[in-house]
Amino acid sequence: MLEKMRNIGIMAHIDAGKTTTTERIVYYSGKIHKIGEIDDGAATMDFMKQEQERGITIASAAITTEWKGYQINIIDTPGHVDFTAEVERSLRVLDGAVAVICAVGWVQPQTETVWKQADEFNVPRICFVNKMDRIGADFYGAMADVNKKFACQTVALEIPIGAGSDFDGVVDLLNMKEIHWDADSEGEKFTVGDISDAMKEQATEWHDKLLDAVAGTDDELAEKYLEGQEISVDELKAAIRKAVIGRTLVPFLCGSSRHNQGVQPLMDAVIDYLPCPTDIPPASGLHVKKDLEESVEVPCNPDAKMPLGLVFKIQYDSQMGILSFVRMYSGKITAGSQVFNVGKKKRERVNRILRVNANRMEQMDSVSAGDIAVFVGLKLSQTGDTLGSEGWPVLLESVKFPEPVISIAIESETMSDRDKLNQTLEILSREDPTFTHRDDAETGQLVISGMGELHLSVLVTRIRDDFKVNCREGAPQVTYREAVTAPADYTETYSRVLGGKENTAGLTIHVEPRKTGEGNLYTCAVKKSAEIPEEIFAAIEQSINNSFASGIRMGYPCTDTAVTLTAIDYNQLTSTTFAFEAAAAEAFDKACNAASPELLEPVMNVDIESPAEFTGEAMSQVTQNGGMISSMDEKSGGAVIHAQAPMAKMFGFSTKLRSVTQGRASFGMTFSHFQKKV
């Protein structure tokens, strides 16, 4: 029953309490019998050794649980900016999300990032204001901040009774009741009673605001409201659900996950207001046997004859090998059956299907549309691949990831570990699309690249601890890019005798710059005909794509460069795919060198949270490191400074910032764009 299923993600800024909230959801639903605390390194969702040691979420963890007869597939995502790819790929396959917001910090920089990602994928969401027990907690301030920052209509479904050390429960504004949690039962037991005299006036005021906001989204309810008729709780819930799914309303709840308060109403809200798989619009895909530009809709139907699923995450397990996390969009896939990898045009066998429970797995016979499961046995699949059938080869939209911006050199301590290190890097880059590795042609070093210093630190630790490879790493380096700045054309003729056979090829390409951030593009402007085999065109495209990765002068990958194949000279007797590959690579090199190439460096968005008394020092540090302040948001007790700075100037910035702010300021960086290196 798809109506009884919810695919949700928990998203927020680092330390807002995502994992703690998820831990309580799993505990109260009976999936675990003891609450694990992050501070003790015992959280169920943070099962990786490094997550337990560092006290942060690194990889998105999935778990399936039940609440009041509903199946809830939950993905707990990381909050640190270095692991933004984990959030990106999780949101791609989710139907709804819970945004956890700190009652003290309100909307923090990474909250803005994940909110924009959720907007990009049209994910409906509800908000949970956590840490109401902390000094300075302000539920109404957090709600107003969301309203201001994201220009969305917010509505309170609950209001807190007290704040900080006086926080003592919530008022349910729909049922107009007070809820208090029992500390002795770890919040499992709670009492629902009448609203106290002290809270009556405030509760009535916010109940009226709730009615006003909800009536504004529903014509029938608005008519009733204006006529002074009574609106039932069921009518209110139905209207709120419709508004949440339509993304016209963002409901707010509150509590303290660490002290086991407010989680059960949040679980009820997930069921009541977030969409089931059939509530959201059908997925869109491209039919690869027809015109690639023709879009097809994929309704979520478990009974459809043709299965269709998207691989959104790859994870390596030392015992089972490669685990492929799949969200099903249509039909059903059975364990032991063959599936067709639409993008790679290859068949693969699904040996086993598993239900995910963080680091524990349960065997499944099959998985149907709307559900999320893990496939064991897929050897070719990568993140973003579509699994379907040859009878209906539809390609679902893949996940786009930011490019790596920081690199370090790495080497094995012994020659015997060299091959093992290369194998490990292959596994890790397949797991994480924002992690790459290459051999530097000039220095002969093995270079790994990622999203930040923490990202690479985590991966190097995994190489040592999880894969048992002894290695040394060098100092961080910036990952530069190359791009052309002018148009150019080049014609290349290739003729070689190899093994007694003549190999010839001829082609003309046109290169030109693209707008910043548009990426690389290869286009074939030559009309295809039966005289020229398809593999010739495929060889040219493959060669150009390889050349994009190899760079122009400095060996750094190309970006924002367009290459168009404008003419081809094919001889039926002597032309070979090898000759066209070589000709295309040579033409790319000559054309790009003639198109005024330049070196580009990554520029980062820098967000600094600083107490009021240290704001000046924090801004000064940014400008001293080559940054430019773009804006500043005032907050209670401090400010958030928004700036942009070249990545090369930001090494060691955290140490300097801590030094001038007595350790009280924090910052995060996300990639913005590449610009000409000065």
C-alpha angles and dihedrals in degrees: 000000000000091000087066095053130090126186105196139165130209109221135175149118117300112283095014089120106260097143093041090053092047090049090057092047090053092046097048091047089057097246093122129025100211130045111239116211124217091217089059092045090241104111113136093220094048095061099145113101092235092050089055093046097044096037093228136104112252105167125035107252123207128208134170120216140159132237124180092340095313124118111226120193105198128192116193107204130201120259099205116100092229089068097047090126089067089057093044096054093042093052090049091068102032126102096202142003142211111219109207111207125190111240089218103037095037113187106007127188097266090046086062091050096051092042090056090047090052089049090052091056094039093239115172112225147187125205129232115194103211133191095043087155093065124101109263094024111159118179094181092048091052091050092048090048092055090047092051099041099044101027091230129138109253125197129187116229089178137021124206124251100225126332138238112008088350094059105127109162140301141278113235102220096195096055094024093230135130119239123202125181127223111235094198092063093046089253093302090119122053137169127230115204145150120297113266120241090248092060100036099092094045092045092051091049093052093041088058090048088052092051091046094050096045094044087054090064098047125054096203092049091046090055091050092046094051091048090053094243119152115261115211123227090244091054090049092049092049091050093046091049091051091048093047093050089047088050093233095117134040112200120210130214129171144203146117113274092187089058094040097248127137101007101112094056087050090055089049089050091052089056096040101044114017117085129257117225092270094051094069125074116272116272115257125228143164121250103227097199091056129047106320090224092060111102122211128195120234111205116204099252121152090193095056112123094224116063122218129181139161125227103222101168139022121203130180119226119191092220105034099030120217115015116198116203108212132189110203117220102173140012126349136290120205127209111260094025129118122250130193118234097217098197096046093036091225134126121235135182123235102216096182139002118212136192109229121235103167101272095352124079134203123203118247130191094212144346125224138200114298095026132104123221144152122254120208121202104036106134102178105035121112135181109295097025119136119226116203141114136293089239092063108022101185120165114214119212109273127223117265117218133197118252122256113262105184132053140187132187115243131188137177116248092229133032089237089062094052096088091042090052092052091050090049092050090051090054093046094047089050089051095045119038091195092059118082137170134198143165111251106231094207101046100024089229125140106240125197123195134198147151100280148337093279091049092055092041090056092048094048090050089051090051090054101038106030100033097030094228115148108220144157126220132205132221118294117270132191118254106229128194135212127220138172118244101194137037121261139171129210135180118205127193119194125194125162136151109225123176090350092304126109116235117195136173139161131188144153124218134188120210127193139162122263129208117281111279097015093107128210124323132192118195130181110215093173113104108242118232139174090255093069115056117237090237090066091060090044091052092051092048092048091049093050092048090050089050091053087059094046096054132215116266107346100037094246117133117268123245136186092014125136122205122189125190103221104170140013132197109204127180114195093210103043110018116106136179089244091056092050092048090054093044093050092050092049093045090050091052095048095042094048093047088053092049097072099255120203137192117250128200128205118255118204134211105232121200117188125189109202137169112250095253093056100041093103093051091047092051090047091054091053094052091045087056093055095264131139122219110230102177145335131219119207116224135177105284096000150003143260113230117205116201144151124228138167111263091230091063095049101070109119091010093127091059092050092046093050090048096054095040098043089247093298100111125076133190143192132199132207128180114263110172146310119263135179111285112244 
